[in-house]
């Protein structure tokens, strides 16, 4: 993938289809290397302008997206764009909401919903998907 992430870069995971997605926490410094071409930002209030195309999902810390249908639409767009673009998913800390969204992306990419939390914890962060309701959200995603 000429315009994708380096697989070994900080926060980058390879989905089952081979697409690379970067997860990160916005409260941390921007990782070195190329910036994303598309970003999905999971925050309670609008994110700042980043200089690349982005979508905001209204998603308060420790909770769930306010509009679940819109969240699925944006995550589907992110998965499609990751075929040939650098896509990142980020929230404040980069673990709970980001992990939940990455687990949902894994579901969209073929991981069974009941295995997606364990999958993202193994491939992204061992504490990803922090709350019981986030775990339920992933388990019920696209059902």
N, C-alpha and C positions, 0 to 999 in steps of 0.2 A: 504494500500500500504506500504509494509515493507521498501522499499528503497526510499520512496517519501519525500516530504517536510512536515513539520508541518503546518497545515492549517492556524494557527494564526501567523505564522512567517512574518516578515517584507517583503512586496512586493509580497507575495504569493497569487495567485488567483486560484479559482476553476472554470474550464471551465464547460460548460453544461454536458459534458460526465463524469465529476467527476475527470478528470486529474488535477493535481496541477502543476502550472508553476510559477516561480519567475521572476519578473521584477526588475531591479535595475539600478542605475546610477553608472558607474565605477569611477566617481570622488568622490564618497562617500566611507567611510570605508566598508569593506566587512562585511555583516551581521554575527552575531554570529551563531553558530550551524554548521551543516554539510555543506561541500562545495558541489557544483553541481557535477554531473557525466557527464553532457553535457551542453555546453554553446553555445549560438548564440550571436555573437558580431557585432553590427551595427555601424560601424565606417568608417571614411574617409580614414584611414590608418590602416595597420595590427595591431591587438592587441598584447600585450605581451603573452608569454607562461603562462598558468595558472596552469598546472599540471593535467588537465582533458581534455577529448576530447572536441574539440570546432570547430565551423565553423565561418568564417568571411564573412559577407556580406558587400561589399563596399557600404557605405551609408553615404554620407556627412551630417553634421548637418543641420537640417531644410529642407532637401531635400528628395529624394526618392532613393531606391536602384538603383545602376547603371545597374544591370542585374536582371530584374524582374523575369525571369524564374528561375534563380538560387535562388533568394530569396524565391520563392514559394517552390522550391525543399527542401531547408534547413528548412523552417518553417514546411513543411510536415514531415520531418525527426524528428524535435523537438517534434511535436505532437505525433508521434508514440513512441518516446523514453519516453515521459512523462507518458506513460502507466505504467512503472515500474521503472523509474529512476528520479533523481532530475535534472530537466532541468531549466536553467535560460536563460533569454533574457536580454541583456543589451546594453546600449549606454552610452555616456558621462554623461548626466544628468538624464537619466532614465525616461523621460516623453514623448518627441516627437516621436523619432524613436522607442523607446521601446514600447510606447503606440500604435503606428501604427502597429508594428509587433504583439503585443498581440491582437489587434483588428482583424488582419488577421488570427491569430490562432483561435480566436473565430468563424470567418467565416468558417474556415476549420472544426471546431467542431460543426457546425450547426446553429450558430447565423446568421440571415439574414444580408447580407452586409449593407443594409440601416439602420440597428439597431446596428451594431457592435461598432461604435464610442461611442454611448451613453452607451452601455453595458460596455465597458472598462473604461469609465469615472466613472461609478457607482461602478465597482468592483476593479479598480486598482488605478486610480488617476483622480481627477476632471478636470485636464488640459491636460490629455493624448491626443495625436494626435493634434499637435500644429498648423499646417498650412493648408490652404485650399487645397493644392495639396495632402497633406497626407490624408485628409478626402476623397478626390476623389479617391485616390489610394485604400483605404479600400472599398469604395462603388463599385468600379469596380473590386475588387479582385476576381479572378476565373471566370470572365465572358467572 
